[in-house]
Amino acid sequence: MLHILEQLKQKTKHLKRETTALYFAYRDPRTPWHARAFSALVVAYMLSPIDLIPDFIPILGYLDDLVLVPLGISLALKMIPRDVMADARKIADSPIQNKAIGLVFIVMIVCVWVLVLFVIILSIYKIINYKN
């Protein structure tokens, strides 16, 4: 059982590294536009608090995280030139870059949640004012 948990931790760490590397590859001008667009979608989906299938649905809720994210990363890696990914992985392994990118991801997630809350509050406000 411990061996399985250790393997899971390693795979999760690898996915995090690849996602961070995809972010840096997305920003590289040598990356083709279609790979940039797809990589941006994969990174945004992975970091987004909004899932295709909500996590509270038993089994299916985590299916998108377990299947779609790795599949998306795999497809994005095939679209990006190897030398670009090699450079992006070097940058992703840098501890300074990891802290900076972590902060960017946190800010992005907070912004998405603020936007969602704003839309909900605005909707409730309109419903209340419509009834009056």
C-alpha positions as CSV (number, residue, x, y, z in Angstrom):
1,M,0.0,0.0,0.0
2,L,2.8,2.4,0.8
3,H,4.5,1.6,-2.5
4,I,1.3,2.6,-4.4
5,L,1.0,5.8,-2.4
6,E,4.6,6.7,-3.2
7,Q,4.0,6.0,-6.9
8,L,0.9,8.3,-6.8
9,K,3.0,11.0,-5.2
10,Q,5.6,10.7,-7.9
11,K,3.1,10.8,-10.7
12,T,1.4,13.9,-9.1
13,K,4.8,15.6,-8.8
14,H,5.5,14.8,-12.4
15,L,2.1,16.2,-13.6
16,K,2.7,19.4,-11.6
17,R,6.2,19.8,-13.2
18,E,4.8,19.1,-16.7
19,T,2.0,21.6,-16.2
20,T,4.5,24.2,-15.1
21,A,6.7,23.4,-18.0
22,L,3.7,23.7,-20.4
23,Y,3.1,27.2,-19.0
24,F,6.6,28.2,-19.9
25,A,6.4,26.5,-23.3
26,Y,3.2,28.4,-23.9
27,R,5.1,31.7,-23.4
28,D,8.0,30.6,-25.7
29,P,7.8,32.3,-29.1
30,R,9.2,29.1,-30.7
31,T,6.0,27.3,-29.8
32,P,3.5,27.0,-32.7
33,W,0.2,28.9,-32.2
34,H,-2.0,25.8,-32.1
35,A,0.2,24.3,-29.4
36,R,0.1,27.6,-27.5
37,A,-3.7,27.7,-27.6
38,F,-4.0,24.0,-26.6
39,S,-1.4,24.3,-23.8
40,A,-3.2,27.4,-22.4
41,L,-6.5,25.5,-22.3
42,V,-4.9,22.5,-20.5
43,V,-3.1,24.6,-17.9
44,A,-6.2,26.8,-17.4
45,Y,-8.4,23.7,-17.0
46,M,-6.0,22.0,-14.6
47,L,-5.8,25.1,-12.4
48,S,-9.5,26.1,-12.7
49,P,-11.7,25.4,-9.7
50,I,-14.5,24.7,-12.2
51,D,-14.5,21.1,-13.6
52,L,-16.2,19.6,-16.6
53,I,-17.7,17.0,-14.3
54,P,-18.2,18.3,-10.7
55,D,-16.1,16.5,-8.1
56,F,-19.0,15.8,-5.8
57,I,-20.4,13.3,-8.4
58,P,-19.2,9.9,-7.1
59,I,-16.4,8.3,-9.3
60,L,-17.2,10.4,-12.4
61,G,-16.3,13.6,-10.5
62,Y,-12.6,12.7,-10.4
63,L,-12.6,11.0,-13.8
64,D,-11.9,14.2,-15.6
65,D,-8.9,14.9,-13.3
66,L,-7.5,11.4,-13.7
67,V,-8.1,11.1,-17.4
68,L,-8.6,14.4,-19.2
69,V,-5.7,16.3,-17.5
70,P,-3.0,13.7,-18.3
71,L,-4.5,13.2,-21.7
72,G,-4.4,16.9,-22.4
73,I,-0.9,17.2,-21.1
74,S,0.2,14.3,-23.3
75,L,-1.4,15.8,-26.4
76,A,0.1,19.3,-25.7
77,L,3.6,17.7,-25.2
78,K,3.3,16.1,-28.7
79,M,2.5,19.5,-30.3
80,I,5.4,21.4,-28.7
81,P,9.0,21.1,-30.2
82,R,11.3,19.0,-28.0
83,D,13.9,21.7,-27.6
84,V,11.2,24.1,-26.4
85,M,10.0,21.6,-23.8
86,A,13.5,20.9,-22.7
87,D,14.1,24.6,-22.0
88,A,10.7,24.9,-20.4
89,R,11.4,22.0,-18.0
90,K,14.7,23.6,-17.0
91,I,12.9,26.8,-16.1
92,A,10.1,24.8,-14.3
93,D,12.8,23.1,-12.2
94,S,14.1,26.4,-11.0
95,P,13.0,27.0,-7.4
96,I,12.7,30.8,-7.9
97,Q,10.5,30.3,-11.0
98,N,8.3,27.7,-9.1
99,K,7.5,30.3,-6.4
100,A,6.7,32.9,-8.9
101,I,4.5,30.7,-11.0
102,G,2.8,29.3,-7.9
103,L,1.9,32.9,-7.0
104,V,0.6,33.6,-10.5
105,F,-1.6,30.4,-10.4
106,I,-3.0,31.4,-7.0
107,V,-3.9,34.9,-8.2
108,M,-5.6,33.3,-11.3
109,I,-7.6,31.0,-9.2
110,V,-8.7,33.7,-6.8
111,C,-9.7,35.9,-9.7
112,V,-11.9,33.1,-11.2
113,W,-13.6,32.6,-7.8
114,V,-14.1,36.4,-7.4
115,L,-15.7,36.5,-10.8
116,V,-17.9,33.5,-10.0
117,L,-19.0,35.1,-6.8
118,F,-19.7,38.4,-8.5
119,V,-21.9,36.7,-11.1
120,I,-23.8,34.9,-8.4
121,I,-24.3,38.0,-6.3
122,L,-25.4,40.0,-9.4
123,S,-27.8,37.3,-10.3
124,I,-29.3,37.2,-6.8
125,Y,-29.6,41.0,-6.8
126,K,-31.4,41.0,-10.1
127,I,-33.8,38.3,-8.9
128,I,-34.6,40.2,-5.7
129,N,-35.1,43.5,-7.6
130,Y,-37.2,41.8,-10.3
131,K,-39.7,40.6,-7.7
132,N,-40.1,44.0,-6.2
